[in-house]
Amino acid sequence: MKDFDYIIIGGGCAGLSLAYELEIHKKLKNKTLAIIEPRNEYKRDKTWSFWKIIPHNFDDCVKKCWKNFSINVPNKTKFLDCNKYPYQSIDSGLFYKKVNEKLKQNKNIIFFKNIDEINTKNSFIFNSLPELNANNNDLWQHFCGVEIETKNNFFDDEIINLMDFDCEQRKSVHFFYTLPFTKNKALIETTWLSIMNDDSEKDYENQIKKYLENHLNLRDYKINYKEEGAIPLFNPSNKSENNKINIGTAGGMTRLSTGYTFLNIQEHSKFIRENLENINKTKVFTIDKKYQFLDKIFLRVIKKNSEIMPDIFFKMFSSSSNTVIKFLSNKSNILEDFSIILKMPKWTFIKALFRN
Ligand SMILES: Cc1cc2nc3c(=O)[nH]c(=O)nc-3n(C[C@H](O)[C@H](O)[C@H](O)COP(=O)(O)OP(=O)(O)OC[C@H]3O[C@@H](n4cnc5c(N)ncnc54)[C@H](O)[C@@H]3O)c2cc1C
């Protein structure tokens, strides 16, 4: 069996982002890397979106970039701009193609379907398989999105609708999310924040159909693509070991109040590349503790007071859009944190601070 210097378990977003980062910075010139990935073929399966607050390697995989967004609750809409930090959507199909074409050029990088095919004893391992021991009380962000195409122009492709809370909440938090890629193509997603104990929430296609027909008054369309997922809004139980660190979801790269993970994965990849020679002795990369603390309280409020969440999200966006974007992207300073915290209903959050 062959030995490798490095092993990446899982060739998904985090595994491939890391391999790409190491490859383009020539860290694999004299080193060998095994990537363990069971899938038979790579095809588009996710749309990764985020406000571009830091540079990343995948601008050429961006499907569309917007400078305006809206958020609404019944009878109220806020229109905001994000000129400074545009909202980008990455097509995972383009991402997989770009990374795999690059990695193929280096003979030191080999893909395997199963870890049993190689010797792992002398390698440093980057693991992206999360250990999710969810209990009945853990929250998930679960969703389904369809990319639809209309015959005639229908969408304003200059603006995304980040959260439309004007829909049934069913004792959870529920919103629709619309990304108009062109005037006649858009990704429409139904998204729930819940402990996933109500199967009726998973009737996603029907929810989207009703939203399109009754809310947007849109009947004549075809579905070109569908994606579904559930992002854990709790920390996986993976632990780092002497010769192993966790990356991606497994490495705690998900911002638990929002589900945003993609840019954190990119930052983590850069951190690993910069510290590769001493990776065993380097501190574990985490999302800043202050966000972990604030998100814990925020999630408690979601669980206990789901009915007020649409208003809370709406109020959050009455701070300047740059402030909210920085806060949600883990890049805010203390003054910006306070400007967001002061928008929250004080007693609800103080109670959540003391009661689990
Ligand atoms: C549908 C969807 C949409 C999302 N949209 C966004 C978004 O808009 N913005 C954002 O910031 N985040 C988003 N996320 C969250 C997050 O960015 C993604 O989940 C991201 O793919 C996480 O990367 P990862 O490498 O941890 O996991 P994955 O990308 O899932 O990679 C894990 C890999 O491990 C492989 N694997 C499975 N079993 C094994 C095994 N036994 N051995 C080895 N490998 C195995 C899988 O095939 C997969 O390739 C989304 C998540 C989903 C599911």
The ligand as a Tripos MOL2 file, in Angstrom:
@<TRIPOS>MOLECULE
LIG
   53    58     1     0     0
SMALL
NO_CHARGES

@<TRIPOS>ATOM
      1 C1        -27.2760   22.3590   -1.0130 C.3       1 LIG1
      2 C2        -26.3580   23.2110   -0.1550 C.ar      1 LIG1
      3 C3        -26.2260   24.5660   -0.4320 C.ar      1 LIG1
      4 C4        -25.3850   25.3660    0.3650 C.ar      1 LIG1
      5 N1        -25.2930   26.6980    0.0890 N.ar      1 LIG1
      6 C5        -24.4200   27.4570    0.7790 C.ar      1 LIG1
      7 C6        -24.2740   28.8340    0.4630 C.ar      1 LIG1
      8 O1        -25.0130   29.3760   -0.3640 O.2       1 LIG1
      9 N2        -23.3220   29.5540    1.1180 N.ar      1 LIG1
     10 C7        -22.5090   28.9890    2.0700 C.ar      1 LIG1
     11 O2        -21.6330   29.6760    2.5990 O.2       1 LIG1
     12 N3        -22.6830   27.6980    2.4250 N.ar      1 LIG1
     13 C8        -23.6050   26.9210    1.8120 C.ar      1 LIG1
     14 N4        -23.7570   25.6030    2.1500 N.ar      1 LIG1
     15 C9        -22.9900   25.0940    3.3110 C.3       1 LIG1
     16 C10       -21.5540   24.6520    2.9460 C.3       1 LIG1
     17 O3        -20.8820   25.6640    2.2470 O.3       1 LIG1
     18 C11       -21.5410   23.4010    2.1200 C.3       1 LIG1
     19 O4        -22.1950   22.3750    2.8020 O.3       1 LIG1
     20 C12       -20.1360   22.9370    1.7500 C.3       1 LIG1
     21 O5        -20.2750   22.0200    0.7030 O.3       1 LIG1
     22 C13       -19.4060   22.3060    2.9320 C.3       1 LIG1
     23 O6        -18.1890   21.7890    2.4910 O.3       1 LIG1
     24 P1        -17.5890   20.4280    3.0680 P.3       1 LIG1
     25 O7        -16.3710   20.1600    2.2830 O.co2     1 LIG1
     26 O8        -17.5290   20.5090    4.5320 O.co2     1 LIG1
     27 O9        -18.7000   19.3310    2.7250 O.3       1 LIG1
     28 P2        -19.0400   18.7370    1.2990 P.3       1 LIG1
     29 O10       -18.9140   19.7700    0.2510 O.co2     1 LIG1
     30 O11       -20.3470   18.0470    1.4500 O.co2     1 LIG1
     31 O12       -17.9030   17.6590    1.0440 O.3       1 LIG1
     32 C14       -17.8230   16.4260    1.7080 C.3       1 LIG1
     33 C15       -17.3160   15.3920    0.6940 C.3       1 LIG1
     34 O13       -17.1080   14.1610    1.3630 O.3       1 LIG1
     35 C16       -17.4800   13.1250    0.4680 C.3       1 LIG1
     36 N5        -17.7240   11.8930    1.2510 N.ar      1 LIG1
     37 C17       -18.8890   11.3910    1.7100 C.ar      1 LIG1
     38 N6        -18.6770   10.2350    2.3700 N.ar      1 LIG1
     39 C18       -17.3430   10.0040    2.3380 C.ar      1 LIG1
     40 C19       -16.5030    8.9640    2.8680 C.ar      1 LIG1
     41 N7        -16.9970    7.9550    3.5620 N.pl3     1 LIG1
     42 N8        -15.1760    9.0610    2.6500 N.ar      1 LIG1
     43 C20       -14.6450   10.0890    1.9690 C.ar      1 LIG1
     44 N9        -15.4030   11.1170    1.4450 N.ar      1 LIG1
     45 C21       -16.7350   11.0590    1.6330 C.ar      1 LIG1
     46 C22       -18.7210   13.6610   -0.2120 C.3       1 LIG1
     47 O14       -18.9860   12.9850   -1.4180 O.3       1 LIG1
     48 C23       -18.3120   15.1210   -0.4350 C.3       1 LIG1
     49 O15       -17.6910   15.3140   -1.6750 O.3       1 LIG1
     50 C24       -24.6300   24.7890    1.4310 C.ar      1 LIG1
     51 C25       -24.8320   23.4380    1.7180 C.ar      1 LIG1
     52 C26       -25.6840   22.6620    0.9510 C.ar      1 LIG1
     53 C27       -25.8560   21.2100    1.3260 C.3       1 LIG1
@<TRIPOS>BOND
     1     1     2 1
     2     2     3 ar
     3     2    52 ar
     4     3     4 ar
     5     4     5 ar
     6     4    50 ar
     7     5     6 ar
     8     6     7 ar
     9     6    13 1
    10     7     8 2
    11     7     9 ar
    12     9    10 ar
    13    10    11 2
    14    10    12 ar
    15    12    13 ar
    16    13    14 ar
    17    14    15 1
    18    14    50 ar
    19    15    16 1
    20    16    17 1
    21    16    18 1
    22    18    19 1
    23    18    20 1
    24    20    21 1
    25    20    22 1
    26    22    23 1
    27    23    24 1
    28    24    25 2
    29    24    26 1
    30    24    27 1
    31    27    28 1
    32    28    29 2
    33    28    30 1
    34    28    31 1
    35    31    32 1
    36    32    33 1
    37    33    34 1
    38    33    48 1
    39    34    35 1
    40    35    36 1
    41    35    46 1
    42    36    37 ar
    43    36    45 ar
    44    37    38 ar
    45    38    39 ar
    46    39    40 ar
    47    39    45 ar
    48    40    41 1
    49    40    42 ar
    50    42    43 ar
    51    43    44 ar
    52    44    45 ar
    53    46    47 1
    54    46    48 1
    55    48    49 1
    56    50    51 ar
    57    51    52 ar
    58    52    53 1
@<TRIPOS>SUBSTRUCTURE
     1 LIG1         1 GROUP 0 **** ****
